[in-house]
């Protein structure tokens, strides 16, 4: 297995057909096909499915390409620094469930390191994609929550994907709503109080299992439920329909504004928010700084 073969495999994965990949690489299609077959035979894994409509990655191929991209990126960093002598920007990427405070921590980290020498990426996405991003090296760190209900399912995935979860903070459950909501001034809200208002939940796509929900009490039978894809839509629905969602209670007015509040839910449930990393992989200085910024919210977790 060579670096060239890994580069070829990445190009093929990004193309619609072997012919298109060959044109991109400026080599003949038979040569590229032969190289990919040799790679598959050597590693004992079928990377691509080939048919009249083109090519597609197999599940094993997706996992292999995650490692391949990491190896090629590291090789390119070494090449640019010691051979080409170019100054390559260091990269940091984080994937997260929809937590405003996690975005705020990212903002603070970027401000401290600056963008002249670093290239940053933040992915606010679905639960399973947070896990896959860390598994496939798309992100160094993933931010998500666990509780008594979902921890067995998630921990099984973490073990299978060679990932580690580290708790940052524990908090009670809060009802997040806009300040004009009829329940906004209550000291505590019971689930019965919420029956006539729509519960807002982040859609999890193909993994819409209760265990992958971003909100606690996901298996509760809500009378009214609306799923949305992004935080901006969720906030609009809070105002327009007096909707609500369940959250950690950690507010971040700098990003979401001052029109929203969190009221404690009458429940003994707790959520544990933490970070996900690959097992045995050292955390970069950027990653360490990001975790440090996240930990600043430990004292803001409402109990």
C-alpha positions, 0 to 999 in steps of 0.5 A, a space after each residue: 500500500 502506497 501514499 499514491 494508492 491512497 490518493 487515488 482511492 480518495 479521488 475515486 471516492 470523490 468522483 462519479 466514475 472511474 473514468 472521471 477519476 482517471 481524467 482528474 489524476 491524468 492517468 489511464 482508466 485501466 491503470 487506475 482500475 488495476 491500482 485500486 484492485 491491487 489495493 483491495 486485494 492487499 488489504 482484503 477489503 472491497 472499497 468500491 461497488 462498480 456497476 453500469 451507473 458508476 461507482 460507490 463506496 462500500 461501508 468498509 470503504 467509507 471507514 478505510 477512506 476516513 483513515 486514508 484521508 488522515 494519512 494523506 493529510 499528515 503526509 502533505 503536512 510533512 511534505 509541505 514543511 520539509 520538502 516543498 518548504 511551504 508554511 501549511 496552516 494547522 487544522 482543527 475541526 469540531 462536530 457538535 449537537 446543537 449547543 450554543 455554548 459549544 459554538 461560543 467556546 469555539 469562537 473564543 478559541 478562534 479569537 485566541 489562536 487567530 486565523 493567520 496560521 490556523 484553519 478551523 471548521 465547526 459542524 453543528 450536526 446530528 448525533 450519529 454524524 457527530 460520532 461518525 465525524 470523530 470516527 472518520 477523522 473529519 473532526 478531532 472532537 465531538 460534543 454530545 450528551 448522554 443520560 441514563 436512557 441512551 448511554 448503553 446504546 451510545 457507549 456500545 457505538 463508542 466501543 465499536 468505533 474506538 472512541 472515548 467519551 469524557 464528561 465535562 458537566 452534569 446538569 438538570 433538565 430545563 425548558 427553553 422558550 421565548 420570554 413571551 411564552 405564557 409559562 416563561 415566568 414560572 419558577 418550575 414547569 411540569 410536563 403537564 403544563 406543556 401539553 398544549 404547546 408544541 415540543 421542538 426537536 432536532 431531526 436526526 435524519 436516518 438515525 431518528 431513534 429515541 437513543 440518538 435524540 438531542 433532547 432528553 425524555 425523547 421516548 415521552 409521548 408528546 401531544 404535539 411535536 415538531 422536528 426542525 433541522 437547525 437552531 434558527 428555525 427552532 428559535 423562530 418556532 418558539 416565538 411563532 408557535 409558543 414552542 419549547 425544547 428541553 435543554 441543559 439550561 446553559 444560556 448564551 445570550 451573546 449568540 442567541 440574544 436576550 429574548 429566550 429563557 430557561 425554566 427548570 423542568 420538574 424532573 429528576 432527570 440529569 444530562 451529562 455533556 462531554 467530549 468525544 475523541 478517538 481512543 489513543 490519539 493525542 489531543 492537539 493544542 487547539 483541541 486542548 484549548 477548546 476543551 478548556 473553553 467548554 469547561 468554563 461553562 461548568 459553573 454556568 450549568 444550572 442545578 
